[in-house]
Structures are given as C-alpha cells and as structure tokens.
C-alpha cells in the first residue's frame, strides 16, 4: 500500500472515531437532558418560587402581591403559635428510635436461617407498599370507638383500658405515632436486611469457630459493618419526624392537639389564604431539616475519625 492509501485510511479511521465519539456524546446528552430538565422544572424552579413568595404578602390567587421582605420569617420565628406545634413532632421523634430498633431486630433475625423467612419478610415490608391515605383510613377504623382495637381489648377482658384513642389528648399522638411506626418499619427493615446480607458469610463462620454466639455476632460483626446504614436511616427518620403530614392529616386533620408543622403550613396557605407566610414556614422547615442532617453527618464523620 502506498503512502496515499495509508493517509486515506488514517483519515477514514479518524473520521470513524470522531463520528463514534460524537454519537456517544449526543446519546449521553439526550438521555441526561430530559431528567435534568424535569429536575429543574419540578424541584428547583418551585423552590426558587417558594422563596420568592415567602418575601411577599399574597393570598394565592390575586394577580398582585405585596413585597414585605423578611416580615413573614419574623412572624413565624417570633410567634409561639407557629413553633409550639413542633412539640407534636417529639412523639414521632421517639417513635423513630423504636422503629429503627424493631427493624434492626427483625432484619438481624431474618438474615439467618429461619423457617418461612420470605413470608415474614413480606409481612414486614407490605405496610410500606400501601398508600398513606389508605393506611390512615385503615387505622381510623382500627382506633375508632367499638373498632378493632376496642374489640380485641374486650375479648381479652381489658375493657378498663379502652379509651378515645384519637380523641384523648393524652394518647392520640401516641396512637398516630404507632401508625407511622407500623407503616415505615418495613422500609428500614429492608435497608438493614440488605446491608446485613452484604457482610461476607466467612466472617460469621470464623466467629462461630471462635465460639461466638448470635449476640456476639450482632454486637461485634453486624453493628460495626452496617454503622453507616444505621446512621442513614436515623437521618431519614428524624427528618421524617419533623415533616409528618399524611397520617395525622387523614386521621385527625390536625385537630385536638395533633397539629404538625406541615399541616399548619398547608392550612395557612389554603385555608387562611396566606401563601407568603406559608412559603416562609416551608423554607424554615427546609432549613431545619438541612441543619439536622448536617449535624448528624458531622457527628457520623467524627465517630468514624
């Protein structure tokens, strides 16, 4: 082959490589641009607009709005009416630790050889598959007077323990927190189970040869191996306890001392037509969740160090 032929072939190869790279870039760009646009349109743009609304006094439907600067934030931060509802979140906060404990317990048990393991896994995870509205209505019948819980207590001869589970202020938030625990335990269970099963089985075999029992395996193998997953679930659980909405909204509508910050934000926007003030509340809640998350992440990194 002469030099002219070699040059022609080299040019053809270069063009082919360039064409392949171009096609690859176009393909990557095409598959990336759509989700990025959706993310910008459905997440970041509403976030920017929410911050803009928080600086105004607007009823949500009027074409005009009045700029008030940081007055909405001042109102939320100085008026006890808006922050006292965070006391309700404490019930869900403590329920989070119970929820994680129950999920970790069952995940540990079912990670070993257990009869009908898949059946029990399905039962534990099934509540998480249900819609929050459906769960709210299910537990409305469960807790109502003469409902499922009262019937069971009567059958056990515990009539003296029957109460207004959703009407008594001393117990209604505990009932709602229990409902939330029942719903989300399956999610944490699945995460824990996947993390535990990722541990090398040879580690357990070596521990058994050394005479370790199940408690030793849990304490010295499982917990250290899934420490990051435990803290991840803890972050998600605490963040969720601050932004509880669907279950108390469906079951009580936030009445009788069950109001949460998110329910109050929704009522402020759509019941009292104070969209600017509600937007400020939403921004404050977002900041609180971010701060809590950053503190927990810093705590985790210090623990690892």
N, C-alpha and C positions, 0 to 999 in steps of 0.2 A: 504494500500500500504506500503510495507517495505521500508527501507532506501535505498536499492539498486535501487529500482524502482524510488524513488524520485530523487536520484542522476542522474540516466539515463535521466529522464525527464528534470531536470535542465540543463544538458549538451545539450540536444536536443534544448531546448528553447534558450540557449546562442548561439548555432551554428546558429539557425534560425535568431536571432537578428543580429549576426555578418554578416551573409550572406546578410540580407536586407541592412545593413549599407554599405557593400562592393558594392552591386549592385547600391545603391543610389549614392555612390561616383563615381563609374565608369560612371554612366549615366550623372552626373553633369560634370565630366571631359570631356566626349565625346562631349557634347553639348557646352562646353566652349572652348575647344582647337581649333576647326575649326575657329570660329570668331577671336580668339586671333592670330592664325597663319596668317589669312588674314590681320588683322590689322598690324601685324609686317611686313608682306611681302609687302603690298601695301601702307603703310603710313610711318612707322618708318624707314624701310630699305631705301626707296628712300630719306627720309630726311637726313639720315646719308651720303648717297652717294652724295647728293647735296652739303652738307657741304665739303665733300672731293674734289669735283670738283671745289668748289669756291677757293680752295687753289692752283689750277693749271692753267696753260695756255693750253687749249685743244680745238680743233676745232669740237669735237663731233663725229668724225669717225676715226681719226688716232689711231693706236694701242698704241702710245706713247704720254705721256703728260709731260709737264714741271712744276715742283713744283716752285711756286712763292710766297708762304707764304701768307701774308696779302696784297700783292700788288693790287689785284683786289678790295678789300674793300677800299683801299686808293684811287684808281681811281674813284670809284663810289662816295665816300664821298667828294672828292676834286674837281671833275669836274662838273661845273654847268650844263653841258649838261644833266646829268642824274637826277638831282634833280629838275630842273625847271619844269619838266612835272607834278610834284605834284600840280602845280597851277591848272591844269585841274580838279584835284580831288575836289577842292573847290566848283565847280558847283554841283557835286554830294553830297558834304557835306551839303550844304544849302538845296538841294532838299530833303535830308533825313528828315529834320525837317518838311518841308511841307508835305512830305509823311506820317510821323507819325501823324501830325495834322489831315490830311484828313482821315486817317484810324481810328483814335480815334473818330473823329466826327461821321462817319458812323456807327462805332461799337456801340457808345452810342445811336444813334437814333434807330438802328435796334434791340437793346436789349429790347426796349419797344414795345408795341403793335403797329404795323404798317401794313397797307394793303400790301399784296403781299411781305411780308418780305423775304420769301425764294427766291423769284425771284430776289430781289435786292441783296441778299447775293451771289447768283450765279453769277450775273453780275460783282460784285466787285471782287470775287475770281477767276473768269475764266481767266484773263490775266496771273495769276501766274502759271496756268497749262500749258501754251504754252511754247514751246521751245524758248530759247533766240535767236537762229538763225532765227526762223520763225518770231519772233517779229521784229528783225532787218530788214528783208525784207518787212514786212508789213509797217513799218514806213518809209522805203526808198521810197515807192510809196506814202505814206501819205505826205512826205515833198518835194518830187521832184517837179520841175517846171511844172506847169499845173496839179499837182496831186490833191489829195483830199482836202488838206488844202487850196490851192490856189482857187480851185473851190468854196468852201464854202465861202471864203472871197469875191470872186467876186459876188456871189449870194447875199451877204449882202451889196454890194456896198462899200466894203473896199479894192478896188484894190490898193490904195496907200500904204496899209500895207503889200502887198505881197513882199517877199524877197527871197533871196537864203538861205533857211533855213539851209542847210548843207554846203553851200559854203561861207557864210558871217562869218568872224571870230568873229564879234560882237554878233552873235546869234547862231552859230552852236552848241556850247557846251550847251547852254540853251535848244536847241531842243533835244539833246541827253539825257540831264538830265531829261527832261519831259518824254521821252520814258522810262527811267529807273523808274521814279516815277509811270507811268502807270502800269508797269509790277509788281512792288513789293508792291504796296499799298495793294493788296489783301491778301498777306501773313501777313502783320502787322494787317490788319483788322481782320483776322481770330483769331490771337493770342489775340487781345484786346477783341473781342467778347466772346471768351471762358472764359477769365478772368472776364469780367463784369458779365456774366451769372452765375459765381460761387459764386457771392455775395448772401447772404441769402435774399430772397424776403421780409421777415418780416422787414428787416431794411428799405426798401423803404416804406412799409406800415406804419411803425411808423413815418417816416419822413413826409408822406403825412398827417397823423393825426395832426402833429405839424404845418402844414401849409407850408411845404417846396415845392417849385416849381421844375421844371426839372433842372434849373441851379444850385439850391442849392443841389439837389441830385448828380449832376455831380461833383460839387466842394467839397462837404463835405463827400460824400459816395464813389463815383466811383473812383476818382483820388487817395485818400488815400488807397483804397482797392487794387488797381492794380499798385501801385507805382513801385514795383519790376519788373513787366512785362513791364512797360513803359521804365525803365532803361535797361532792357534786350534787347528790340527792338532798343533802342538808341545805345547800344553797337554793335549790329549786323549791324545796318545801317551805323554807322561811319566806322566800319571795312570794310564793303562792299564798301563804297565810296573810300577807299584807294586802293582797289583791283579791280576796274571796268575793265572789259575786253570785254565781248562778244558783247554788243550793239555797242560801238564805233568802234570795230574791224570790225564788219559786215557792218555797215552803212558808215563809212568813211575810215576804215583801219588805223586810227590814223593820217590821213593827215590834213593839213590846221589848225593846232593848236589844234587838238582833241586827240593828243597822250597822253595815260596814262602810268603810270609806268609799268604796267603789259604788255601792248602792246610793250613798249620799251624793256622789258626783253625778250619777245618772239622773237622780231626782232634781238636782239643782239645774241641770241642763234642760230636761224635757218636761218636768213638772212645774218648775218655777220660771222657766224660760230665761235662765241666766247662763248662757253659753260661755260668755267670757270668764265668769267666775268658775264655772265647772272646768274649763280648759286649764285654768291656773291650778285647780285641785289635781287634775290629771298630771300636769307637769311636775308638781310637788311629789306625787306618788311615784312617778318615774324616777325622780332624783333619789328618793328614799330607797327604792329597790336597788338602784345602781350603787349607792353608798354602802348598803348592807352587803351586796355582792362583792364589792372591792375590799371591804373589811374582812370578809370571810376568805377571800383569795389571798390576802396578805397574811392572814392567820395560818392558812394552809402552807404557804411558801416558807414561813418562819418555822413551822413544825418540821418541814422536810429538811430545812437547813440544820 
